[in-house]
Amino acid sequence: MQDQAKNNPYYSRTETAKLNVSNDEWKKILAPDLYAISREAATERPFTGKYNEFDELGEYYCAVCGNHLFRSNQKFMSSCGWPSFFEADKNGVAYHRDSSHGMERIEVVCKRCDSHLGHVFNDGPAPTGTRYCMNSVSLEFVGDSESGK
């Protein structure tokens, strides 16, 4: 991911300004799998993501733009096949109605770059009762040991 961030002029873990980048531009910058999920709302196969069974302490960021999304203590094992969180950074995510595939769902996108992250459901654990079901490809993890925490 570090090499990808170097080739992405929009990537920043500190900048919060809303991005307005065309999909044509993103396609030139992002890896094909990240582009398909983040810009075309594809989904990685269940139980294949690198963060599905992952429990290190740290922060999760948008793999497209570097925006903060989740803290590891908000993650839980849901057995749904994708990394799941019971709470998101309210400044990190936004929501859209998703009526695709014959279902009514709530899509979760990055608030800074509008990239697709996954969906949120009302079947999660306390204290929120929500389950943010995310694609690992859309996430970048930085461990506390890497960030000096």
C-alpha positions in Angstrom: 0.0 0.0 0.0 2.9 2.4 0.7 3.9 2.3 -3.0 0.4 2.9 -4.1 0.1 5.9 -1.8 3.3 7.4 -3.3 1.7 7.2 -6.8 -1.6 8.8 -5.6 -1.4 12.6 -5.3 -4.7 12.6 -3.5 -3.7 10.3 -0.7 -3.2 11.9 2.7 -3.9 10.8 6.3 -4.1 14.5 7.5 -6.0 16.3 4.7 -9.8 16.4 5.2 -10.9 18.5 2.2 -13.5 16.9 0.1 -12.1 15.4 -3.2 -13.7 15.8 -6.6 -11.8 13.4 -8.8 -13.2 11.7 -11.9 -13.4 8.0 -12.2 -11.2 8.3 -15.3 -8.5 9.9 -13.1 -8.9 7.3 -10.3 -8.6 4.5 -12.8 -5.2 5.8 -13.8 -4.0 5.8 -10.2 -5.6 2.9 -8.3 -4.8 -0.8 -8.6 -7.5 -2.7 -10.6 -9.0 -4.5 -7.6 -9.2 -1.3 -5.5 -10.7 0.6 -8.4 -13.4 -2.1 -9.0 -14.5 -2.1 -5.3 -14.0 1.6 -4.4 -15.3 3.2 -7.6 -17.6 0.6 -9.1 -19.0 -0.8 -5.8 -17.8 -4.4 -6.5 -17.4 -6.7 -3.5 -14.5 -9.0 -2.6 -15.3 -12.6 -2.1 -16.3 -13.5 1.5 -13.5 -14.8 3.8 -10.8 -13.7 1.4 -10.0 -10.2 2.7 -6.7 -9.6 4.6 -8.6 -7.9 7.5 -11.4 -10.5 7.9 -9.6 -12.4 10.7 -7.2 -9.7 11.8 -7.0 -8.3 15.3 -4.0 -6.0 15.7 -4.4 -2.6 17.5 -4.4 0.4 15.3 -6.3 2.6 12.8 -8.1 1.8 9.6 -8.0 4.4 6.8 -9.5 4.6 3.3 -7.1 2.9 0.9 -8.0 5.4 -1.8 -7.5 8.7 -0.1 -6.1 8.1 3.4 -9.2 9.4 5.3 -9.6 7.9 8.9 -12.5 5.4 9.1 -12.3 3.0 12.1 -10.3 2.3 15.2 -9.4 -1.4 15.8 -11.3 -1.5 19.1 -14.5 -0.9 17.1 -13.9 -4.2 15.2 -15.5 -7.5 16.0 -15.6 -11.1 14.7 -19.0 -11.3 12.9 -18.5 -14.5 10.9 -20.1 -12.8 7.8 -16.9 -13.1 5.8 -15.8 -9.5 5.8 -14.2 -7.3 8.4 -16.9 -5.9 10.6 -17.0 -2.8 12.9 -19.7 -1.7 15.3 -18.9 2.0 15.0 -17.3 4.3 12.4 -15.5 7.6 12.6 -18.5 10.0 12.0 -16.1 12.4 10.1 -14.9 9.5 8.0 -17.9 7.9 6.5 -21.1 8.9 4.7 -24.2 6.9 3.7 -26.2 6.3 0.6 -29.3 4.3 -0.1 -28.5 1.2 -2.2 -31.3 -0.6 -4.0 -29.1 -2.7 -6.2 -29.3 -6.5 -6.5 -33.0 -6.5 -5.5 -32.2 -5.5 -1.9 -32.6 -2.4 0.2 -29.3 -1.6 2.0 -27.3 1.3 3.2 -24.0 1.8 1.4 -21.0 3.2 3.4 -18.7 5.5 1.5 -15.6 7.5 2.4 -16.7 11.0 3.3 -13.6 12.5 1.7 -13.5 10.7 -1.7 -16.9 9.0 -2.0 -15.3 5.6 -2.4 -17.4 2.5 -1.8 -16.3 0.7 1.5 -19.2 -1.7 2.1 -22.6 -1.7 3.8 -24.0 -1.1 7.3 -26.6 -3.4 8.9 -28.7 -3.3 12.1 -27.6 -6.6 13.4 -24.3 -5.8 15.2 -23.3 -6.0 18.8 -23.8 -3.5 21.7 -23.3 -0.7 22.2 -24.5 0.4 18.8 -26.3 -2.6 17.3 -24.7 -1.9 13.9 -22.4 -3.9 11.7 -20.3 -2.1 9.3 -19.4 -4.9 6.8 -16.4 -3.6 4.9 -14.2 -4.8 2.0 -10.6 -5.3 3.1 -9.4 -4.0 -0.2 -10.9 -0.6 0.6 -9.1 -0.4 3.9 -5.5 0.4 4.9 -4.4 -0.5 8.4 -1.7 1.2 10.4 -0.7 -0.5 13.6 -0.1 1.3 16.9 3.5 0.1 16.8 3.9 1.8 13.4 2.3 5.1 14.4 4.2 5.4 17.7 1.1 4.8 19.9 
